[in-house]
Amino acid sequence: MHTAIKAGAGVLLTLALSLKLATVAHAEPNDYVHSPIVEEGEKEVDFKYGTARANDGSSESAVSLGLGFGVNSWWFTEVYVKGNRQTPDGWRFDAIEWENKFQLTETGKYPVDVGLVVEIERPQDRSEGWELRFGPLFQMELTPKVVANVNLLFGRHYDAATPSPMSMDYQWQLRYRWKPEFEVGAQGFGSLGPWREWLPSEQQEHKAGPAVFGKVRLDGRHALNYNAAWLVGTNANTPDNTLRLQVEYEY
């Protein structure tokens, strides 16, 4: 696993040195909770959708379709095509994203499984430059039936028209292993603002709510993974309601 740590750190350093400062990363309605676990040889088609309704009645929706592959026991890579819609406008092509996940500890060897995610996004709007998003991923078994995830994500746009500091987001998830095909739990997402100096609480974004999960085995290595959540904003700066869905076809 030392090789994985060095590779992940190397990717981060290379990206940070090669890109120029720009605007703050923007959370999307179809954001999902990353897991640090990588399965070697796994291939997947990943579909994500989310829609959020703000206090003033406006709404934003996002969709993405990705193809991913488990290169080895510690590296999973995936490429996404992303779309976005904001009322009253229709759907538009939004960005291309390259996501890489590195598993830094052997599954189950320590009390906490640790990983690292690095995402590079090229928005359709070239004035936004390039977006880099990265951060540590943590997963632990609180009991034989309850699994918890906590992630910290840092993001910034580079080579964009309007410079701004690096932002800090968080994700968390609780999942109760009831049946493989149907599990229940909760998810939460938040944006704190610049990582060195958080925004006032009324300007931050925080949302949380109930979630469902499941994995339906087909044949051989083929399976359908899904998770969905209804997230409620906890302050006036967060959309009142966000609905999100992720479906993965593994083969």
C-alpha positions, -999 to 999 in steps of 0.1 A, spaced: 0 0 0 30 23 2 30 24 -36 -6 36 -35 1 64 -11 31 76 -31 11 75 -64 -19 94 -49 4 120 -34 23 123 -67 -9 129 -86 -20 156 -62 13 174 -63 15 173 -101 -20 187 -105 -14 214 -79 18 226 -95 5 225 -131 -27 245 -128 -34 282 -121 -56 298 -94 -93 304 -102 -129 301 -88 -144 282 -60 -157 246 -66 -195 243 -68 -214 214 -52 -239 197 -75 -273 182 -67 -261 147 -79 -230 146 -57 -226 112 -40 -207 98 -10 -174 83 -21 -162 50 -7 -125 43 -3 -128 6 -13 -114 -5 -47 -121 -38 -64 -95 -49 -89 -108 -57 -124 -143 -43 -118 -158 -24 -147 -189 -2 -143 -214 21 -160 -223 48 -135 -255 70 -137 -261 98 -113 -290 122 -111 -300 149 -87 -324 178 -85 -326 206 -59 -353 232 -52 -344 265 -36 -364 286 -12 -374 310 -40 -389 282 -61 -360 280 -86 -345 246 -92 -313 230 -105 -308 195 -118 -276 176 -127 -270 143 -145 -238 124 -153 -229 91 -171 -195 75 -165 -174 45 -174 -150 31 -148 -124 4 -143 -105 -10 -113 -70 -9 -127 -55 -28 -97 -61 -34 -60 -57 3 -51 -66 24 -81 -100 29 -97 -104 54 -126 -136 67 -143 -145 93 -169 -179 112 -168 -199 132 -192 -221 157 -172 -252 177 -179 -270 205 -160 -303 223 -160 -313 255 -142 -348 269 -143 -361 284 -166 -335 270 -190 -333 235 -205 -307 209 -203 -271 216 -215 -238 198 -217 -219 209 -186 -185 192 -183 -162 162 -188 -147 148 -156 -119 124 -149 -121 108 -114 -94 87 -97 -98 68 -64 -68 54 -45 -73 29 -17 -45 35 8 -51 8 34 -59 -29 30 -97 -35 34 -105 -45 70 -69 -45 82 -73 -14 104 -103 0 123 -107 26 95 -103 21 58 -86 51 41 -86 63 6 -80 94 -16 -101 108 -44 -88 131 -71 -112 147 -97 -103 169 -127 -131 186 -145 -132 206 -178 -164 227 -178 -181 236 -211 -179 272 -200 -142 279 -206 -143 310 -184 -145 285 -154 -111 271 -164 -104 237 -149 -117 223 -116 -96 202 -93 -113 184 -64 -96 161 -40 -97 148 -4 -94 119 20 -120 92 23 -127 72 55 -149 42 62 -154 23 94 -177 -5 108 -193 9 139 -210 -24 145 -211 -56 124 -243 -41 109 -236 -4 107 -210 12 84 -200 49 85 -183 71 59 -168 105 64 -151 124 36 -134 159 33 -132 174 -2 -112 204 -13 -119 221 -46 -108 250 -67 -112 262 -103 -79 270 -120 -70 291 -150 -105 308 -147 -117 343 -153 -124 350 -116 -99 339 -90 -110 326 -55 -97 305 -27 -99 267 -23 -132 256 -8 -139 228 17 -168 204 15 -178 174 36 -198 142 31 -210 116 56 -231 85 55 -245 59 78 -257 25 64 -274 -3 82 -268 -37 66 -302 -52 66 -304 -72 34 -279 -69 4 -308 -59 -19 -322 -32 5 -304 -13 32 -314 19 50 -294 48 64 -287 85 61 -265 109 41 -253 144 46 -234 170 25 -221 204 32 -200 233 19 -181 254 44 -165 280 21 -127 288 19 -108 261 38 -86 285 57 -115 308 68 -150 293 68 -180 314 58 -204 326 85 -228 298 94 -257 315 76 -237 315 43 -227 278 45 -246 250 30 -258 219 50 -282 192 39 -290 158 53 -317 131 52 -328 95 48 -312 72 22 -316 37 8 -290 14 -7 -288 -20 -23 -270 -44 -45 -288 -68 -68 -267 -97 -81 -273 -108 -117 -249 -134 -130 -212 -139 -126 -196 -105 -118 -227 -86 -131 -247 -66 -105 -267 -35 -101 -258 -11 -72 -281 17 -62 -285 44 -36 -309 73 -33 -315 100 -7 -339 128 1 -319 157 16 -334 187 35 -315 220 39 -308 230 74 -304 268 68 -317 295 44 -287 293 21 -293 256 13 -320 243 -11 -351 232 8 -351 198 -8 -326 178 -28 -334 144 -44 -304 123 -56 -301 89 -72 -271 68 -83 -273 35 -102 -242 15 -111 -240 -15 -135 -210 -36 -126 -196 -62 -149 
